[in-house]
Amino acid sequence: MRAVPKPPAAAAPTVAPAAPLRANLAEQVYAQLKAEMDDFQLVPGDRFSEAELGQRLGVSRTPVREALFRLRNEGYLEVELKSGWYVKPIDFSKLEQLYDLRVLLELASVQRLCAHTGTPAEALDTLKAVWLVPATERLADPREVGQLDEQFHATLVRAAGNAEIARVHWDVTERIRIIRHLDFTRADRVEATYNEHAKILRAVIQRKPDQAQLLLKTHVEQSKAEVRKITLATLHEARERAARAQRRHGT
């Protein structure tokens, strides 16, 4: 009798490598810490240890260290041998330089938008749906308006059609976010932003480059002026206001 061949042995289950999981956790820790700095939950001078951070976020030490050193390389954090990690002081001269670069990029983009007849209608329609609305339909939450403000400027730059300018502009946006969010801890700036964005958008739609550029430069310079007013006390006050706003809006 011929022997019946045995079926092949089942392959041992493969174990997913730990590296991708760790990298994902490190990315999450990185994003969380950047968000906390942007929202004034962490301000310059705040200190913490790797162990404290890992326990608070529920992750191990390795991804925490990877995220912290990435933020250190980007200039947000520093570490001391005995006292642990801390949020670095704001470099005001660099912030002013970044604002100058932002103005140049946005003015060039608006000029291109007004001159280019093939401007994507979809991009402008998206902005119109947000900013050209009755006062009764405007948002009041400073955090939401701050995020929409970023999207407004980024959309104008992207719509101009130069991907490299858009990439550099977004890098600048990320590096000055803390100042822009500081601007939106004041209720009067929320209303002003709606009014200013509406005027800029109408000028772009009507193909009036000189008017659009003037309005845009004035709008950005208002935010840049906040850089010169910042003190550590201002940031702590912003943290308290942001916390109150979050409680008020249930976030």
N, C-alpha and C positions, 0 to 999 in steps of 0.2 A: 504494500500500500504506500502510495506516495505521501510523503509528509506535507501537511498543509502549512504553507509558509506563515510565520507569525507576522501579525501586523506590526509596522514600525512603532517603536516606542514613542510615546507622546513627548514632544519637545518640552523641555523645562521652561516654565514661564519666564519671560524676560523681565528683568528689573529695570525700570526707567532710570536713566542716569540722574544723579542728584544735581548736577551742574545747572541744567535748565531751570529746575525748580528754585534753586538758590538765586539764580540770576533774576528770576521773576520776583522773588521776595525782595531782593535788593532794589529793584526798580520801584516796587510798591513803597518801600521805606523812603526812598529818594523822593518820590512824588508827594508822599505825605508830609515830609519835612519842608519841602518847598512850598506846599500849600499853607502850612502853618506859619511860615515866615511871611508869605504874601498876605495872609489874613490877620497878621499881628498877634497870633497865638505864641509865636516866638519872636522876640525883638532883640536888637543888638545888646550884647552883654549877658543874655540868658545862658545859663550853663546846665549841662546834663552829662551823665555818664553813659557809656555803651550799655551797661547792665540795666540802668533805669529805662533807657529808651527801648531796649529789647523787651523788657517786662511790660511796658506800657502798650507796645504795639503787638506783643504776642509772637515775636519771632526770635530766632537764635542770633548768636553774636556775629556769625560770619556775614550774613546779608546786611546786618546793621553796619558793620565796619566798612563793607564795600560801598554802601550808600553814603556814609559819612565822609569817606575819603574822596568820593566823587564830588560831593558838595564842597569839600575843602579845595580840590583842584579848580573848581569853578569860582572860588573866591567868597563863598558864603559863610564858611565855618573855619575855625582854627582849633587846634588841640594843644594842650600843655601837659607835660609829663605827669604832674602831680594833681592838677585840678580838673582834668578832663576836657571835654569839648565845650565850645562856646560860640555864639553867633557873633560874627565880626562886626565892628563898627561900619557904618555906611561911608563909602568913599564918595564924597560930594562932588569933587572935581570930575571924577569919572562919570557920575550920573549926568552932570551938565553936558559933558562931551557926548554921551549917548543921546541925550535929548536933541543936541545939535544935529547929530546924524539922522535921528528920526525925522526931524523937520525936512532935511534935504531929500530923504527918500520919499516922504509923503508928498512934498511939493512937486517933485518930478513925476510921481505917479498921477497926481491930479492933472498936471499939464498934459500928460499923455492921454488920460481919459477924455478930457475935453476936446482934444484934437482928433481923437480916433473915432471915426464914425461907426466902427464895428464893436463898440463897447458892449460886453455881454449884458443884454437887457435883464436876464435872470438875476444877476448879481445886484443890480440897482433896484430891481423889484423887491428883492429880499430886504434891502435896507429901507426902502420906502414903507414896507409893511411894519417895520419896527419903529422908525423915527418920525414918519409923517402921519401921525395918528392924533386924534383929539386928546386934549389934556386929561380927560376922564379915563382914557385907556392907557395912560402912561403907567409904568411900573414905579413902585416906591421903594422897593428893597435895594439898598445901595450895592449889595453884593451882585445882584442880578444885573443892575444897570452898569456896574463896573465891567462885568464880563461882556455885556453887549457893546460897551464902548470899545473894548479890545477888538471885537469882531468887526465893528464898523470900520475902524482904521485898517485892519488887516484885509478886509474885503475890498476896500478901495484900491489898496496896493496890488492885490492879486488880480483884480479886474483889469488893471493896466497892462497885464500880459507879460511882464518880465519876471520869470521864475526866480532868478538870482536876486533881484531886488526884494522880492517877496520873502525869500529865505533869510536874507540879512535883516530885513525889517522885523521878522518874527523873533529872531535872536535878540534884537534890541528890545522888543516888547517884553520878552521874558526877563531881561536884566533890569528893566525899570518898573516892573509890575508893582513892587512894594510902594512906590511913590504914587502910581496911578490909583492904587487901592486906598492910599491915605487920602487922596482927593475925594474919594467917594464915601468917606465917613462923615461928610458934611451934607446935610439935606439940601442946602442951597445949590450945591454943585450938581446934584441930580437933575434939578429943573433946568439949570443952565446948560447942562450937557444935551438935553433934549432940544432946547432952543438952538444951540450952536450947531448941532449935527443936522438939524432940519435945514438951516440956512446953507450949510456947506453942500448938502445933498441936492438942494434945489439949484444951486449954482452949477454943479456938475451936470445935472440933467439938462439945464438950459445952455450948456456949452459956453460958460463964461469963465475961462481959466484965471484971469486976473482976480476976479471977485472970489472965486473958489479958493485960490491960493492965499489970498489975504485973510479970509475967514478961517481957513485951516491953520495958518501960522499963528494967528491970534489965539485960537482955541488951544493949540499945543503949548504956546508960551505961558498960558495961564497955569497949566499943570506944571511946567518947568519951574515957575516961580515958587511953587510949593517946596522945591528942593532947598531953597535958601532959608526957609522958615523952620526946617525940621530940627528938633532937639530930641534927646532921649525921652524927655517928659512928654513931648508931642506924641511919640510912638506909644508910650504907655497909656496916654489918654485915648489914642486911637484904638488900642486893644480893649479898653473898657467900653468905648462906644460900639465897637464891632460886636462885643459880647452881648451888650444890651439889645442891639438890633437883631441879632440872631434869636434871642429869647422872644423878642416882640413878634418876629415873623415865623416863629416856630421852627427854626432850623438849628 
